[in-house]
Amino acid sequence: METTAVDLAEERARALVGRVERRSLRVVRAGDAAEFARAAGETSRRLTDPDHAGFVVHPMYVVSLLRGAPGAADEEYRPDGMYRDEVPGTDGLDVALMAGGQDVRWTGDVRPGDAIEVRRTLTGVERKGRGAGFLLLTVVKTYGTAERGTLAEVTERFIVR
Amino acid sequence: MRGPHETPPPVGGAERAAGEEVPPVESAPDAVRLLRFGAITRNAHRIHYDAEFARSEGLDGPVVMAQLHGCLLHRAAAAFARGDPGAVRALGWQNRAPARAGARLVVTGTVRETDEATGEVTLDLEERLDDGTVCCRGYAVVVP
C-alpha cells in the first residue's frame, strides 16, 4: 500500500511525542492586548482601553498568539500560511491542517510587561476515521513567566488530513 | 430567555441552579474582523482569508479562527459572571463544524453544576449557526 502524507505525518509525530519545545512570545504590551480585544469584537473598556483604570489583558490574548513580535521569517511558513513547526510532524508535507479545539485553564492573570514563555509538548497521536482517516494530535502547552511561573495551561488538538 | 447582550442578574456560585440558562451572546465575524484578528495573533493560515485556497481544502470559503470561536465562548462565560473577564477560570471547546466569514454565531448555554466549596460554576456552552449547525461545543468554569 502506498504511503500517504498523513502516514508520514503520523510516523514523524509519534517520534516527537514527549519532546519539550520552548518558545518566547516576548513582552506583552497593553496596546496589543487591547487591539486583540477590539479585533475579537469586545466592547468593554476594561479589555479595549489601556488607559481605563480597570484595564486587564484579555485572558484569551496570549493563548491565541501564534508568534510574538516581530513575527516569523519567510522560511518559517508553509505554503498554506501556517508555521512549519505549528503542527508537529507536518513540516514539508502536503496535508490539510485544522484546529480541533482547546482546553484552557488560567492559573494567573497575564499583565502588561510580562515576558511570556511557552513550553510545548506533543502528548498524543491518534488515527481516526475510516479509510485513510485523519490524525488527531494533542499538544499540551504552558504559558508563563520566569518570575511568576505558569499563568495558563492549554491542551490543543489539531486535525491532520 | 434574556436577549443577547443583556446584563444577567447578580450571581453567587451557590445560587446558580443546574439548568439555568446562560444569556445568549452573538457575533457575525466578517472578513474584516478575520483579517484584524489574524493580524494581531499572527495567524496567516490561508483558510481564513483566501477563498480559493479554502475551497481547495474542502471548505465553502474563508472560515473563522478557532481562537475567535474561543473568544466568543469566553465572552458568554464572562457575561454570565457579570462581565468580569477574570472570573473565567477555565474554558474548553471542540470545533464541530466550520463557520464561514460573515455567518451569525450564537453562543448559548446552561449551568451544569456548582461547587459550593470552591464557588466554581461550570457552564455547558454551545455555539450554533442560524441553521442550527453546531460549530463548537464546550464548557467554562467561572467563579462569579
HADDOCK unambig.tbl for C-alpha pairs under 7 A between the chains (distance, minus, plus):
assign (segid A and resid 36 and name CA) (segid B and resid 37 and name CA) 6.66 0.50 0.50
assign (segid A and resid 36 and name CA) (segid B and resid 40 and name CA) 5.91 0.50 0.50
assign (segid A and resid 39 and name CA) (segid B and resid 33 and name CA) 5.97 0.50 0.50
assign (segid A and resid 39 and name CA) (segid B and resid 36 and name CA) 5.44 0.50 0.50
assign (segid A and resid 39 and name CA) (segid B and resid 37 and name CA) 5.03 0.50 0.50
assign (segid A and resid 40 and name CA) (segid B and resid 37 and name CA) 6.32 0.50 0.50
assign (segid A and resid 40 and name CA) (segid B and resid 68 and name CA) 6.40 0.50 0.50
assign (segid A and resid 40 and name CA) (segid B and resid 71 and name CA) 6.68 0.50 0.50
assign (segid A and resid 60 and name CA) (segid B and resid 71 and name CA) 6.46 0.50 0.50
assign (segid A and resid 64 and name CA) (segid B and resid 41 and name CA) 6.21 0.50 0.50
assign (segid A and resid 64 and name CA) (segid B and resid 67 and name CA) 5.72 0.50 0.50
assign (segid A and resid 65 and name CA) (segid B and resid 41 and name CA) 4.49 0.50 0.50
assign (segid A and resid 65 and name CA) (segid B and resid 42 and name CA) 6.62 0.50 0.50
assign (segid A and resid 66 and name CA) (segid B and resid 41 and name CA) 5.94 0.50 0.50
assign (segid A and resid 66 and name CA) (segid B and resid 42 and name CA) 5.81 0.50 0.50
assign (segid A and resid 66 and name CA) (segid B and resid 43 and name CA) 6.28 0.50 0.50
assign (segid A and resid 67 and name CA) (segid B and resid 42 and name CA) 6.04 0.50 0.50
assign (segid A and resid 71 and name CA) (segid B and resid 42 and name CA) 6.87 0.50 0.50
assign (segid A and resid 80 and name CA) (segid B and resid 45 and name CA) 5.93 0.50 0.50
assign (segid A and resid 80 and name CA) (segid B and resid 46 and name CA) 5.62 0.50 0.50
assign (segid A and resid 81 and name CA) (segid B and resid 44 and name CA) 4.94 0.50 0.50
assign (segid A and resid 81 and name CA) (segid B and resid 45 and name CA) 4.22 0.50 0.50
assign (segid A and resid 81 and name CA) (segid B and resid 46 and name CA) 5.47 0.50 0.50
assign (segid A and resid 82 and name CA) (segid B and resid 44 and name CA) 6.11 0.50 0.50
assign (segid A and resid 82 and name CA) (segid B and resid 45 and name CA) 4.84 0.50 0.50
assign (segid A and resid 96 and name CA) (segid B and resid 57 and name CA) 6.71 0.50 0.50
assign (segid A and resid 99 and name CA) (segid B and resid 66 and name CA) 6.27 0.50 0.50
assign (segid A and resid 100 and name CA) (segid B and resid 94 and name CA) 5.96 0.50 0.50
assign (segid A and resid 100 and name CA) (segid B and resid 95 and name CA) 5.25 0.50 0.50
assign (segid A and resid 101 and name CA) (segid B and resid 66 and name CA) 6.95 0.50 0.50
assign (segid A and resid 101 and name CA) (segid B and resid 93 and name CA) 5.36 0.50 0.50
assign (segid A and resid 101 and name CA) (segid B and resid 94 and name CA) 4.26 0.50 0.50
assign (segid A and resid 101 and name CA) (segid B and resid 95 and name CA) 5.24 0.50 0.50
assign (segid A and resid 102 and name CA) (segid B and resid 92 and name CA) 5.40 0.50 0.50
assign (segid A and resid 102 and name CA) (segid B and resid 93 and name CA) 5.61 0.50 0.50
assign (segid A and resid 102 and name CA) (segid B and resid 94 and name CA) 6.70 0.50 0.50
assign (segid A and resid 103 and name CA) (segid B and resid 91 and name CA) 5.81 0.50 0.50
assign (segid A and resid 103 and name CA) (segid B and resid 92 and name CA) 3.93 0.50 0.50
assign (segid A and resid 103 and name CA) (segid B and resid 93 and name CA) 6.45 0.50 0.50
assign (segid A and resid 104 and name CA) (segid B and resid 90 and name CA) 5.44 0.50 0.50
assign (segid A and resid 104 and name CA) (segid B and resid 91 and name CA) 5.18 0.50 0.50
assign (segid A and resid 104 and name CA) (segid B and resid 92 and name CA) 5.92 0.50 0.50
assign (segid A and resid 105 and name CA) (segid B and resid 89 and name CA) 5.92 0.50 0.50
assign (segid A and resid 105 and name CA) (segid B and resid 90 and name CA) 4.23 0.50 0.50
assign (segid A and resid 105 and name CA) (segid B and resid 91 and name CA) 6.55 0.50 0.50
assign (segid A and resid 106 and name CA) (segid B and resid 89 and name CA) 5.37 0.50 0.50
assign (segid A and resid 106 and name CA) (segid B and resid 90 and name CA) 6.08 0.50 0.50
